[in-house]
Amino acid sequence: MTATAMTTAIEKPETVTVDGYIEDADTEEILGLAVDAALNRCGIERFEVETIDQAEWVLAKLQHEDAELEVLEIKRRAMNAQIDSMARDHHRRRSFLLGRFEADLRVLAERELAGSKSRTLKTVHGSLSFRKTPGSIKVIDEGLALEWAKANCPEAIRVNESVIVTPLKGRDDLGAGAFAVTEPGESFKIDTGIGGAK
């Protein structure tokens, strides 16, 4: 058997063209531009940006994608706001039900569980449970709590330390492994003018 016979051909993925982009039909990965494929058939390797008009073509495509992203984000916010509104309705109803019936449910559960080792009353629609809870302390006024702790229990005070990097600029003796230094340079930004696009 020859080496050629043993070599298996690598199959190219089946592709589809969607809005001018060539995509893998299975994974939807973008493999290229339809314009590149058309130019390739004419003997031109690929589209290159060499003029302002060509740059405008690319920027128009970027602007279109930015606009589509902005529209989707606006729709997402609107839908989320609607869902949040619906959720608030259910939270209000749930709070009303708890306020109205929690004491009754507690009395019922105590009565039903009397004499039982179980601490949970199970029903088709839920359960009513008693659990031991540890006591806790919650700070409600940080200033008053700090004043009290300084006078009565200083070990309860936490001191947070951090490094301010502004005074370190220009130093060449920074501790190895302690800092990541980015040298001054130049950035390049492409802006299509669409607000929230990233």
Secondary structure in CASP SS format (residue, H / E / C, confidence):
PFRMAT SS
TARGET T0000
AUTHOR 0000-0000-0000
METHOD secondary structure of the structure
MODEL  1
M C 1.00
T C 1.00
A H 1.00
T H 1.00
A H 1.00
M H 1.00
T C 1.00
T C 1.00
A C 1.00
I C 1.00
E C 1.00
K C 1.00
P C 1.00
E C 1.00
T E 1.00
V E 1.00
T E 1.00
V E 1.00
D C 1.00
G C 1.00
Y E 1.00
I E 1.00
E E 1.00
D E 1.00
A C 1.00
D C 1.00
T C 1.00
E C 1.00
E C 1.00
I E 1.00
L E 1.00
G E 1.00
L E 1.00
A H 1.00
V H 1.00
D H 1.00
A H 1.00
A H 1.00
L H 1.00
N H 1.00
R H 1.00
C C 1.00
G C 1.00
I C 1.00
E C 1.00
R C 1.00
F C 1.00
E C 1.00
V C 1.00
E C 1.00
T C 1.00
I H 1.00
D H 1.00
Q H 1.00
A H 1.00
E H 1.00
W H 1.00
V H 1.00
L H 1.00
A H 1.00
K H 1.00
L H 1.00
Q H 1.00
H H 1.00
E H 1.00
D H 1.00
A H 1.00
E H 1.00
L H 1.00
E H 1.00
V H 1.00
L H 1.00
E H 1.00
I H 1.00
K H 1.00
R H 1.00
R H 1.00
A H 1.00
M H 1.00
N H 1.00
A H 1.00
Q H 1.00
I H 1.00
D H 1.00
S H 1.00
M H 1.00
A H 1.00
R H 1.00
D H 1.00
H H 1.00
H H 1.00
R H 1.00
R H 1.00
R H 1.00
S H 1.00
F H 1.00
L H 1.00
L H 1.00
G H 1.00
R H 1.00
F H 1.00
E H 1.00
A H 1.00
D H 1.00
L H 1.00
R H 1.00
V H 1.00
L H 1.00
A H 1.00
E H 1.00
R H 1.00
E H 1.00
L H 1.00
A C 1.00
G C 1.00
S C 1.00
K C 1.00
S C 1.00
R C 1.00
T E 1.00
L E 1.00
K E 1.00
T E 1.00
V C 1.00
H C 1.00
G E 1.00
S E 1.00
L E 1.00
S E 1.00
F C 1.00
R C 1.00
K C 1.00
T C 1.00
P C 1.00
G C 1.00
S C 1.00
I C 1.00
K C 1.00
V C 1.00
I C 1.00
D C 1.00
E H 1.00
G H 1.00
L H 1.00
A H 1.00
L H 1.00
E H 1.00
W H 1.00
A H 1.00
K H 1.00
A H 1.00
N H 1.00
C C 1.00
P H 1.00
E H 1.00
A H 1.00
I C 1.00
R C 1.00
V C 1.00
N C 1.00
E C 1.00
S C 1.00
V C 1.00
I C 1.00
V C 1.00
T H 1.00
P H 1.00
L H 1.00
K C 1.00
G C 1.00
R C 1.00
D C 1.00
D C 1.00
L C 1.00
G C 1.00
A C 1.00
G C 1.00
A C 1.00
F C 1.00
A C 1.00
V C 1.00
T C 1.00
E C 1.00
P C 1.00
G C 1.00
E C 1.00
S C 1.00
F C 1.00
K C 1.00
I C 1.00
D C 1.00
T C 1.00
G C 1.00
I C 1.00
G C 1.00
G C 1.00
A C 1.00
K C 1.00
END
